[in-house]
Amino acid sequence: MSIQRGEIYFVNLNPVQGREQAGKRPVLVLSIDAINRLPLVVTVIVGTKGENIQRDYPTNVRVSTADSGLPMETVFLCFQIRSLDSKRFPKQVVTVIVGTKGENIQRDYPTNVRVSTADSGLPMKTVFLCFQIRSLDSKRFPKHPAGLLSEEVMARVEATTRYCLGL
């Protein structure tokens, strides 16, 4: 059984920090099936009970029980995008590629963007894994960035991320 785009699972999102959604929650699989079949991670949008969100916002999608098959109305928080290890999903065991040093990933994939030290300002060649998306509380960030990408390189990262999400 493979996880597929559009499916909804209840997964435990702990541990978290700050305002990140915690506990066992519905998640909507956003990543494309080609990514979901690989031993990587699954990109999801986090949901919450409809009763928790009284007002509709442009960043949320309210889904009825009839449309989702879930036991309650659910609001998917489209700004809460996370990449989860497949081990969080029921009956799934997959190995995750760890690390983003350029030397750790020898082959270029359509889901990755390899960036030189000159382009990033980082002390090492870096491979950005565009299927690894997560909403983070701002308290996780240090006061100063470690590097900065040019608009040209950012456009490559954005295009690759859209590929990973099927957009």
N, C-alpha and C positions, 0 to 999 in steps of 0.2 A: 504494500500500500504506500503510495507516495502522496505527499502533501500537494494540493493543487490550488492555483490562483482562484480566489472567490470563496474558498472554504472558510468556515468559522470553527475555531477550536477554543476550548477553555484551557488556558495555561497559567501557570504561576509565574508572575513577573518579578518576584523578589529575587535578589535584593535590589533595592532602588535607593535613590537619594532625592532629597528635596521634594519637588512637586511632581515627580514622575509617578505614573499610575502604578499602584502596588497590588499585590495579592493575586488571587485566581480571578481572571477576567476573560471575557470573550475577545479574541483577536481575529481580524479578517486578513487572510493571506493576500498580499499585494504583489509579491514578486512573481515573475513569469515562471511557468512550469519548467522551462529549460534550466533555470537556476535551482528550482526546488528539487529537481532530480539529482543534482550534484551534491557532493559531500561538503556543503558550505553552510550557509545559514538561510533562514526564511524571513523575508521582510513582511512585516505586518502593520496594521493599523489597530490601535488599542480601542476597545469598546468599554462602555459602562452602562449600567441600568438607566433606562429612559427616565425613571423617576428622579435620578440624581441631577439631571439637567433639565430645568424647567423651561428655559428659553432656548430657542434655536439660534445658532450662530452660523456665519458663513463657513466656519472651519469644521463644522460637525455635520454628520449625516445621520438622521433618525431613521431607524428601520423597524417596521412592525414585526410582530411574531409571525404573521402570515408570510411576510417576505423573507424572513431569515430562518424560520424553523426553530428558533430559540424559544425558551419558555417565557421570555419577557421582552418587552420593547427595549431596543438597544440603541445607544447613540455612539457612533464611531467617531472618535476624536482624531480627525485627519491631520492634526498637527502633532500627534503622538505616534510617530512612525518609529518602529524598532526593528532591528535585525536580531532574530533569536536563534540560538542553537537548536537544531532539530530535536535534541534530547528533551527539550521542554514540552514537546508535543507527545500525545499518547502513542505508545508503541512505535516510536521512531528511534533508531540509533544510527547516528552518522558522525563521522570524524570531521572536525572543522579545521580549515587552514588557519594557522595561528601566525601572527606577525606580519608586518608590512615593510620590513627592510627589503630593499630591492634584491639583495643577494639571496633572500629566502625563497623568492618566487622567480624561477629561471625562465619560464615560458610566459608569453603574453597571451591573455585571454580577452575576449570582447567585454568582459565584466570588470576589467582592471584598467587603470591608467598609470603607466610608469613615468615618474617625474625625476629629472636630474636635480642635483644639489643646486646648480645655477638657477633652475626654474623655480625652486621652492624656498631656497634660503635655509633649508635644513642641512644638518651635518652629514647626511647620508642620502643615497639614492632611495626613493620611496615608491612603493606601489600602493596606490589608493584602491581599495577593494570596494567598488561602487555598489555592491549588494549589501554592504555593511552599513546600514543607515539606522540611526537611533536618535531619539529626542533626549537631550540631556539637560538637567537643571543647570542654570548658569553658575551655580556655586562650585561645580566641578572644574571650571576653567581657571588656569593661573592668571595672574594680572597681566602678563605680557605674552603675546603669541610666540611660538617657536619658529615660525616661518610665514611666508605670504606668497600665494600663487598669483601669477599674472592673469589678466582677463582671458587671454588666449588659452592658458592651461585650464582655467576654471570652466571655460566653454567645453573643453574636452571632457572634464569630469561631469559636468551637467548632462552632456549628450550620452555618456556612458551610463549614468544613473537612470536617465529616461529609458535606455535600452533594458536595463535590469528590471525596471518596473513596468515595462510594456506600454510606455506612454508615447 
